[in-house]
């Protein structure tokens, strides 16, 4: 079963408000189980979240890395070996059909993302130390509903199996505790790949980060 774990706060630095991205998540993944960890939500926003068909866990103040560590702990304490997990940050949009892809991607990769990060293509001006040409060198594979490529990293929004997250728990915890004010996703995936973990991204991307126009999935 797919378990979706979202941490959400009201503050935003994107052009699309958090209510819009949350409504999109609930619509695209309406047939899956969504669990929400609130981050310092107002009463009005908390009531808005609770009005949806989701599982509201708790609302408390969380730091830059605390929200991620809380999601890890929640997953390990509440799910089982048969579960697929999708850990989501609160500033993403998903296209119709995204819900079909996660299980497909996890048949071939330890971690998958629906976000095609622009830092994998040098024309965007993003900095990724492993992209030295016009794009990253990779292997492309095909599932029923999408092409995929193996990629060197992604953001803190990704899917994996429960057993994968349990096995890699200390890697994630160590990286994020080193600097509680930052998101150490690239460094975490770099270390995980040294342990032979694979990360795959669907192409074209079916989700996009809303941080800025330059962060959007190409052609989204």
Secondary structure, DSSP 8 states (H G I E B T S, - for coil): -EEEEEEE-S---SSS-HHHHHHHHHHHTTTSEEEEEEES--HHHHHHHHTSSSEEEEEE---TTHHHHHHHHHHHHH--TT-EEEEE-SSEEE-TTHHHHHHHHTTT-SEEESB--GGGBGGG----TT--SSB----EEE-SS-EEEE-S---S-EEEEHHHHHHHHHHHHHHHHH-TTS--HHHHHHHHHHTT--EEEEES-SEEE-S-GGGS-TT-
